[in-house]
């Protein structure tokens, strides 16, 4: 029996060392006035994470974004000041 969320195809890609792409959604899911910022970071040639300019603001309750991530790209989520 396969674990929930895994597929034979994605497991093969990991075993072969290939980078997979995953689509994710991030939502400001409560009704408070607190805002959320999402930053994109990419790995440079030295393997260090570098933040791309421009945060994505989730300024209202139920604001949502959809992004893709992979081995060399990640998202950082913070509560805005």
C-alpha positions in Angstrom: 0.0 0.0 0.0 1.3 3.4 -1.0 1.6 6.2 1.6 -0.8 9.1 1.1 0.6 11.9 -1.1 3.4 9.8 -2.7 3.4 8.4 -6.1 5.6 5.8 -7.8 6.6 8.5 -10.4 7.7 11.1 -7.8 9.6 8.4 -5.8 11.5 7.4 -8.9 12.5 11.0 -9.6 13.9 11.4 -6.0 15.8 8.1 -6.3 17.3 9.3 -9.6 18.4 12.6 -8.0 16.2 14.7 -10.2 14.6 17.9 -9.0 10.8 17.8 -8.7 8.5 20.7 -9.0 5.7 21.1 -6.6 2.8 23.6 -6.7 1.8 25.0 -3.3 -0.9 27.4 -2.1 -0.4 29.8 0.9 -3.4 31.5 2.5 -3.8 34.2 5.1 -6.4 32.0 6.7 -7.7 33.8 9.8 -9.8 36.9 10.2 -7.4 39.1 12.1 -5.8 42.2 10.7 -2.3 40.7 10.8 -0.6 40.6 7.4 1.7 38.0 5.9 4.6 38.3 3.6 6.0 35.6 1.3 9.5 35.7 0.0 11.0 33.6 -2.8 14.6 32.4 -2.3 16.8 30.6 -4.9 20.0 28.8 -4.4 23.0 30.4 -6.2 26.0 28.5 -7.7 27.6 28.3 -4.3 24.6 26.6 -2.8 23.6 29.6 -0.7 20.0 30.8 -0.5 19.5 34.3 -2.0 16.2 36.2 -1.5 14.6 37.6 -4.6 13.5 41.2 -4.4 9.9 42.0 -3.7 7.8 40.2 -1.1 4.3 39.0 -1.9 1.8 40.5 0.6 -1.2 38.6 1.8 -2.8 41.6 3.3 -6.4 40.5 3.8 -8.1 37.5 5.4 -8.4 34.7 2.8 -5.7 36.2 0.5 -4.0 33.4 -1.2 -1.1 32.8 -3.6 -0.1 29.8 -5.7 3.6 29.2 -6.3 5.9 26.5 -7.4 8.9 25.2 -5.5 11.7 22.8 -6.3 15.1 21.8 -4.8 16.7 25.1 -5.7 13.7 27.3 -4.8 11.9 27.8 -1.5 9.3 30.1 0.0 9.8 32.0 3.3 6.6 33.1 5.1 6.7 35.8 7.8 4.2 37.9 9.7 4.5 41.5 8.4 5.6 44.2 10.9 
